[in-house]
């Protein structure tokens, strides 16, 4: 089915050794924790692998919920997920997109739009082995009504455009720039780029090649954060611990399987590794890098409980 969606299928070398995940999910009593019923939190364990994971399901149409992308306001451009939680007042926080450091200053890689303001433009191209690849990497965006959408993006000045398909890159073979007819103006209020896409139309479809993540460790087994949307428009977050005795992490192919299993029809990978963090009601649920230390991050996605349950 991948060939019907992508020209190169974004080959994931780890896909041939995918563990059949057997995660047992247990639902938290979110309302007892003071959150609206529109937000559900689940904890999952696969004892055979072993694996520990969490997912959060959010109804963005519920009036008790508001969603925003957050950008660090600290002097060095980064802060912990817990700091994002305390400063924003969000009842749920997950880490956002990739970032880089130059001269001790951290900046976002790719599209970042927070509070309606363009913080960083979309990634226009990637250079690998002296070859430049034009690229549209994936992002999730939210309009003024909280409606989420995932797609491949570009930007010009303060305008953002979403594309029907990625550019069909492959190792050593840059793709052709897409026709503007394959895109549309994206009237989103907030957005964050990361990638690659891992689920399309309910099927695993990992755009590693198209988004030029080939030649990196991105497809391999790591701690993970992903975001998806189900058929009813609900927002789904997945955080998976890794590099630990109690949780080895997952490949992109396994992450796609996890997102499919919880109902995602579209999903994308966010920043992972030591950045993968889930905060609920100011409490750290997972164990980033095997403990309570939180790597400071540049962006996050926050869910606000507007009328918290009593």
N, C-alpha and C positions, 0 to 999 in steps of 0.2 A: 504493500500500500504506500510505502514511503516514496516510491518512484512516481506515483501519481500526484504527489504533492510537491516534491523537490526534484530538480534535475540530478543533483549529485547525492541526495539522501543524507548528507551530513554524517558520514560514517563514524560510528562510535566503536572503537576497537574493543572496548570492554563489553559490548553488547553480546558477544559470543559466549561470555562466561557470567551471564546474569543469574544471580541467585533468585530462586522463586520465593518471594517474600511472603511470610506468613505472620502478619502483624495482628496482634490482638489489641483492639482499641477499647479504652475505657473513658467514658464521658465524665467530665467534671460537672459539678453542680454550679453552673455559672451564676445563677440567680442568687444562690446562697452567698456567693462571693461578691454580690452587689452589682452584677452586670445585667443588662437587659437580655431578654430571651433571644434577641436577634443575634447574639454572639454566643457561639458554642465552642468549647475547648475540649479537645480529646488528647489523651496520652496513649501511645502505642508501644508494644514490646514484641520483638521477634527473638525469642530466647535461643533459637537454633543458630542464628547468624553470628553473634547476637546484634541486636539493634534497638535503639530507643529513639522515638520520634514523637512529635506533637503536631496536631493540626488545629487550625482555628477556622471556623465557618462563620461568615458574617453576611447578614442580609442588608445590603447597602440601601435598600428602599425603605427600611424601617426608620421612622422619624426620630428614634432614640439613638441613632448612629450617625456619626460623621467621620469622613475619611480624609486624611491629608498626607502628602509627602513632606518630609521634614529635611531641612538642610542645616548642617551644623553652623552655629553662630560663634563658636569658640575662635580665639585668635589664630590657632594653628589649623583651623578648618576641620577638626574632628572632635568627637566626644563619644562617651559610652552610650549604649542603648538605654541604660537606666537614667542617664542625664537627659536624653531625649524624652523619656517618659515623665520625669519630674518637671521639666521645663514646659512641656506641651500640655500636660494634664491628660494625655491619652491613656486609656485603660488597657490597650494592647499595642505593643511595639514589636516590629520585626526589622532586621537590618535591610538596607536597600541595595544600591548598586556598587560597582567597582570604583576604586580610587587609586591615586598615585601620590607620591611624595617627592617634592623638589625643594631643596634648601629648608628642610624642616617644616614646609607648608604643604598641607594635604588638599587635594582637589579631586573633584568627581571626574570619572571617565564616562563620557557620553551624556545624553540628555538628562537634565535635572531641572524640573520646574516645580517650585514650591511656593505656596501662598499666591499662586497666579503669576509669579515672577520667574523669568528665565534665568537660572543660575549658571547653566552650562549647556552648550549646544550639542546636538546629536553627533555621533561619530561619523565623519564623512568617508574615511578610508583607513586602511591598515597597511603598513609596510612590513613585509616578511621576506628575508633573504634578498633584499634589494628589489623586491617586486611589490608594486603598490596595487592593492585590491580596493575597488570602490565597495562600500558596504552600507547596508541598512541593518543595524542591529535592533534587537527587540526591546520593547519597553511596555510598561503598563501605565495607563493614564486614567484619570478620573475627571468627569465633567462636573459642572456646578451642582448637579443632582446626585453626585457620588457614583454614577454609573461607571463601572470599570470596563476597560477594553485593553486587549493585548494585541500588539502588531509590530511590524518593522517600521522604523521611523527615520525621518530626516528632518532637518530644520534649516530655515533661512531667516536671519535676523531673529525676531521674536515669534515667528510663525513655525508651527510644527505640522508635518505631513505624515500620514500613515499609508503604508504600501500594502497591496494585496499579497505580494510574495517578496521574499528576500532576493537580493542579487545572487545569481547562480555561480558563486565562486567555487573553485576547487584548488587543491594544492598545486602551485605552479601555473594555474590557469585563471587569471582574473576574469570575472564576469563582465558583461556589458551593462552599462548604466541603464536602469529601467526607464521606460517611457513615463512621462508625467501623467499620462492617462491611467496608469496603474496606481495612482495615489489620489488622496483627497486631503483637504485641509482638516486638521484634527483639532477641534475646539475644546481642548482639555484645560482644566484649571491647574492640575498637578500631574506630574509624570516622572518616572524614573527608568532609565535604561540600564540593562544588564545583559542577560542572554546566556545561552541560546534558548530559543523556543524548544519545548520538549513534547508538547501535546497539541495536536490540531484536530478538530472535528472528532474528539474523543479517542483518537488513535495516537500512538507513539510516533513522533516525527521530529527528530532532533537535528536542528539546523547548525551543526558544528561547522561544516565546510562553508555554508552560505554566509554565516556571520564571522567567518575567519577566526575561529577558535582552534583550528587544526594546528598541530605542532606545540600545543600547550597541554598542561595537565588537567584542564577543565573537565574533559570527559571521564576522568579516572575516579577512583573511590575517595570521597572526601566528606566531611561534615557539609550539610546543605541547607539552603533556604530556597523555597520556591513559592510562586504565587500562581493561582489559577482561577478560573471562572467556571461554574457549573451551568447546566442547561437552564436553570431558573434565574441566572444572573447573580447568584451568590458568590461572594469572594472567598477563596480558599488559600490559606497559608500553610506551608509545611516546613517544619524545622527538624533536621535529623542530626543527632550527635554523631561524632566520628573520631577516629584516631584514639580510641579508648578501649579498655578491656571490655566494658559493658556495651559498647556500640562501635562497630567498625566503620560506619559511614556507608554511603551508597554511590554508585556510578550514576551518570546522567540517565542511562537506560533504566536503571532501577528506580531512580527518582520519578521518571515518567510513569512507571508502573504504579508507584505509590499515589501519584496525582490522579491517574485514571481510576484507581481503586476507591478514591473518596469522591468521585463523580466529576472531575474536571473534564471539560470539553476543550478547553484551551489552557495552556500553562507554559510558564517560562521559568528559567533558572535565575535566581538572584545571586548576589555575592555569597560565597560560602567559606569553608575553612574555619579559621578562628573568628571570622566575623559573624558566623551564624548564631543569632541570638533571638530569644523570645522572652519578652517581658509581659506579664499579665498582672494588672493592679499593682504595679511597682515591684513585682516579685519576679526574679529570674527563674524560669521553669527548667531550662536546659542547662547543660554544663559545657559552655564553650571551652575549647582546648582542654577539656577534662576537669574543669574546676569552676569556681565562681568568678575568676578574673574575666573581665570583658574587654576585648580589643576595641579600641576607639574607632568609630566609623564616621563616614562623611555624610551619609544619608540614611533615612529610615522611612518606614510607612507606619503611620499612627492611626489607630481606631479610637474614636472618642465615644464615651457613653454619656449621652446628653442628659438623660433622665435615669440615673442609676437606681436599680432596684433597692428597696429598703428591707 
